[in-house]
Every structure is written in C-alpha cells, then in structure tokens.
Amino acid sequence: MDELVHPWEKENKVKRDIGRAIMVGIGAFIMGLNLNSFVYFGGLIPGGFVGIAILLQKLFDTFLNIYVPYSFINIPLNLILAVICFKYIGKRFAILSIVSIVLTGLVVDLFPHYEITGDLLLTSVFGGIINGLAIAICLNAEATTGGTDFISALCSKKYGIDAFNYILLGNIALLTVAGLVYGWEKALYSIIYQYVGTEVIHLIYRRYQKQTLFIITDKPDDVYKEIRETTNHGATLFKGKGLYKGGEKNLVYSVVAGDEMYLVIKNIKKADPDAFIDVINSNRVEGWFFQRPTT
C-alpha cells in the first residue's frame, strides 16, 4: 500500500526550500540589526548562546582590552549542537539554522552600530519585540537562531520533554554574572527584553501549541476526512442529542497543532458550511500525538 502523502509533502520542494531560506535570511538580518542597535547601546544581555557570546565579548574587552568579533564566539558555541541536530532532527533544519547563525554574525560584525533611543525601557521593550519577531520568522521557516533553540528542538524531538526550565536556569546564571560585573540595572532590563521576546514568539509561532476542536456536524465522515488529510490527526465521534430542537447530533473531537488550526477549520467549513466549531487551547496533551516532521 502506498504511504500517505501529506499536503506539505506535495509541494514543490525546491520552491519551498528557497522560501525557507529567504525567511531565514530575513530573520537573521533583523536579528543582527537588533543586536547592533537596541542590544548594543542598551547594554543588554539576551538569553541563550547569543547572550553568552555578547557577555564573553564584553568580558574580553573589559578585562583584557581585546575585541573579539561576535561570529568568532557564537559560531563555535553552536557547532556541536548543530551537528547533533543534523543527526537527530533533520538535515535541512540544521543547515538552515547554521545559515541563520552565520548570517546574523556577519550582520553584527560588518554593519555599523547605531543608537535608536537612549531610554532603557523603550530599548528593552522594542528590542525584545524585534528579537522575538526575528526568532519567530526563523522558526516558521523550520530553522532556529541557534543555541537554546537547538536544545529545545532536540529535547522535544528526541526525548519528548520541555527544556524550558533548564534554559531558564541557564539564563538566570548568565544574567547573574552580567549583574555582578556590569550592574544589576542592565540585568533587570535584560529580563524585560527576554520576557517581551518570548511573548512575541508565543504569539507568532504556534507549531508546538495544541488546539482542541469540538465540531457539531451532520457530515462527520466528511469532516474527519478533512482533518485527516490536512493534519494527519485522528478524531473521535460522539453521538448526542441537540436540546434546542431535539434532533440527533454528531460531535467530532480532535486535537491539532496550533499552526494547523486555521487551515483545518477552513477545510471543515468547505465540507460542512453549517458545522459548529468550538476551539479550546490545550495546555497539556498526554498520549500519542502526531508531530509534523522537521526536515
């Protein structure tokens, strides 16, 4: 029997990869400019490997009076994780992530630094917004900006665990060092920067979010067909009685990824324009859940 071919696999892979590469380039360019403006002039320390690279730059400059290019620190930090992700997550994922890391480094090292505002609060908020936007662009292209994003993707794919708490502890240690050396004010503003960026990512990047669909329909088979073909997720059919008119009703229950929700609802409405659909955010799902593969 032929294997099920999903809609995303039917697309022209060359065009799709070109589109992903363009998105990664845009995200890397935005991140590099953000580092050269808001982060540099605000004296902020981002989380993850980017923050480690910037902090090491500062330490070399402060204590040894040596300027080390950002790329010379950030790229080696990411190489081992990139190789691991190449093996366990996907070749294109790892390659595009490396492209993102290299391009960001080139923008940081080759483009001039420029100040947009001297207000630290504005710097933290808007710098965080732009940083979150850049990361979300790369994530939606099925790539990362490196560092802790590699760790999160690897833990989710290979071990099925959420590495957020461990990453948070690492960021706390990073900001503690920055606070001890350069003062707590910049460290506290860096927390605002990281928090805002994280919220923007959650708003834009929805792949690992779960949405529960409750669909009341007179065409349950057609509705399930759309769910299956669009997302490769299963569904459960419940039989019930409509209390308003007393007629028999069908309730189709399914859980889908957040970034699939709008497309699957659109297709369900094509199959049954009269379907009633209730969407609920699912904070936790236990049991087997199909996760679209990363390539």
N, C-alpha and C positions, 0 to 999 in steps of 0.2 A: 504494500500500500504506500502511495506517495506520502511524504511528510507534509504536514500542514505548513503552508507558506503564508506568513503573516503579511499584512498590508505594508509594513515598513520595509519588509524584505523584497517587495515587488518593485520598489522604487529603483531608479537608475542609480547604482552605487557610486558611479563616478561623479555625477552631479551632486549627490548627497554628500560625498566626501569633500568636494570643492566648497559646498555651502558650509560645512562644518569648519573647514579650515579658515574661511573668511570670517566666520563668527569668532573663532579663537583669536584671529589676528586683531579684530576689533576689541575684544575683551582685554587682550594683552596690552594693546596700545592705550586704552583707557586706564588700566591699572598703572602702567608706567607713568603716565602723566599725573595721575593722582598722587603717586609716591613722590614725584618731583615737585609737587605744589603743596597740597594740604598736609601730607605726612611730614615732608622735609622741613617746611617752615613752621609747622606746629610742634615739631619735636616729638611727634607721636611714635609709639611702638605698636604696630599691628600685631595680631596674634600669629601663631604658627611659624613656619620657616621664614616667611618674609620678615617677621619681627625679629627673629634670631639673626638674620643677615644684616638688618639695619642696626641692631644693637651691637653686633660684632664690628661693623663699620665704625660706629661711634666710639667703641672701646679702643680700637686700634688708633683712631685719630686722637682720642683724649689722652691715652697713657703712653703711646709710642710715637705719636705725631706722624703716623703713616696713613696715607689714604689708600684704601683697598677698594677697587671697583665692586659695585653691588653684585655683578654677574659672577665674579671670581669666588664669591662666598655662597650665593644662593644656588647656583647650578650644581656644584659638588654636593651640597646638602641634599639635593633631590635625586641624585643619580641612582643610589641604591634602591630607594623606594620605587623609582621609575622602572627599574629592571624587574623588581618583584611584581609590580602591576602589569608589566608586559607579559609576564608568565601566567598570572592567575586571573587577570580581569579581561584584557583584550589588547591586541596589538595597536589598533587604531587609537584606542583610548590613551595608551601610554605614549604613542608617538605625538599625537596632538597635544597632550599635556606637556611634553618636552618642548614642543614648538612654542606653546604659551609661555613657559618659563624663560626660554631663550629670548623671545621677542620682548617680554617685559623687561628683562635685564638690559637689552640693547637700548630700549627707550630710556630707561633710568640713567644709563651711563653716557649715552650720546646726546640726549636732549638737555637743554638748559633747565636749571631750577628757577621757578618763578613763584612769587608770593601773590595770592589772590586776596587774602584778608589776614589781618593781624589778630582778629578775635578768635581766641582759642575754642570757645564754644561753637561758633559757626564752623571753624575748621574741623572740629570733631564730628559734628553732625553731618555736614555736607561731604566731608571726606569719607565718612562711613557709608553714606548713601552711594557715592560713586564707586567705592570699593565693593560694596555688595552687588551693585549693578554689573561691574566687570566680572566678578566671580560667577554670577548667575548666567551671564552670557556664555561663558566657557562651559559651565555645567550643562546648559541646554544644548550645547554642541557636542555633548558626551565627551568632555575633556575636563581637566581641572587646572587650577593655577599652581598646583604642586603642594608639597608639604603635608599639612594635616588633612587636606582634601584627599590625598593619596591614601592616608591612613584610614580615613572614614570609608572610602570606597572599598578598600581591601577588607576591612573588618566586616562590612555589610555583606560583601560578596562571598568571602571565604568562611567566615565564622558566624555570620548571622547575628552579630552583636553591634550595639551602638557605642562608638568610641568617644562620644561627646564628653563624658565625664573625665576621661583620661586627657583629652585635648584641653579641656577647661583647666585641669590641674597644671598642665604644662604652660598654659598661657598665664596662669596666676604666678608660677615660678618666674616666668620671663618678665612680667611686669614688676615683680618684687625686686629683681635685680636692677631693672631700669629705675625704679623708685629710689633704691638705696644709692645709686650712683648719680642720677640726674635730678632727683627731687620727686616728691610724691604728686605734685600738681600735674605734671605731664603724664604720670602713670594713671591718674584718675581720669584725665581727659581721654587717655588711650582706651580705657574701659568703655567710655561713651562711644568712641569710634567703633570699637568691636561690636558693641551691642546693636548699634544702628545698622551696621553692615550685615549682621546676622539676620535681623528682622527683614531687611530688603531681600536677602537670599530666600528666606522662607516665603516671602510674598510672590517672588517671580519663579523660583524653581520648585516644582511641585511633584517631581517624579517619585520621591520616597514618601510622600504623603498618601494616605489612604482615604477613599471616599466610599461610603456605603449608599447604595441605591435601593430604594423601595419603589417598585413600579407596579401600579394597578393598571391592568390592561385586559382587553378582550382578545388580544392576539399574543399569548405568552410564547408560543413557538417562534413566531417572527421576531419578537423582542429578544429572546435568548439568542437567536441566530445572529443578530446584530452585535450583541455583547460578545459572543464567542469570536466572531470574525474581526471585530475591531480591537479587542483586548486580549483574546485567548484566555479569559477568565471564565469560570463556571458560574452557575446561578442555581438558586433553589426556588421551586414553585410551591406556593401555599394557596390552598383553596379557602375562600371565605364568603361572607355574605355582606353585601352593602346595606347598611342600616337605614340609609335615606330612602331608597326605593325598594329594598328587599331583594334585589337580584343577586345572582351568583357572581363573585368577583375572583380574579386571579391576581395574586401578589407575587411578583418576581423579585427575589432578593439577590443582590450581588455586591461584591466589594471590588473596586478598581483603583488603579493608581491615580493620583491627583491630576497628572498631566494628560490622562486619557478621558477625563470626565466629560469635557465639553464635546469632544468628538463622538463619544458613545451616546450621549444624550441627543445630539443632532441626528444620529442614525436611528435611534429608537423612535424619535418623533416621525421619521420618514416611514418606519414600519407601522407605527400606530399613532397618527396625529392626535388621537384622543387620550393617549396614555397620561396618567397622573404620576409624576415622578417626584419623590422626596429624596433630597441629598443630605447626608449627615457626615460630618467629619469623624473619622475613626482614629482615635489616639493610639490604639494598640490592636493588632491582629495576631492571634495565635493559630498555629496550624500552617499547612502548606499554602503558599500564596505565590502565584506565578510572577516572577520579576523579569521584565523585558531585558534580554541580554545586552551587555555592553561590549562593543567590538573594538 
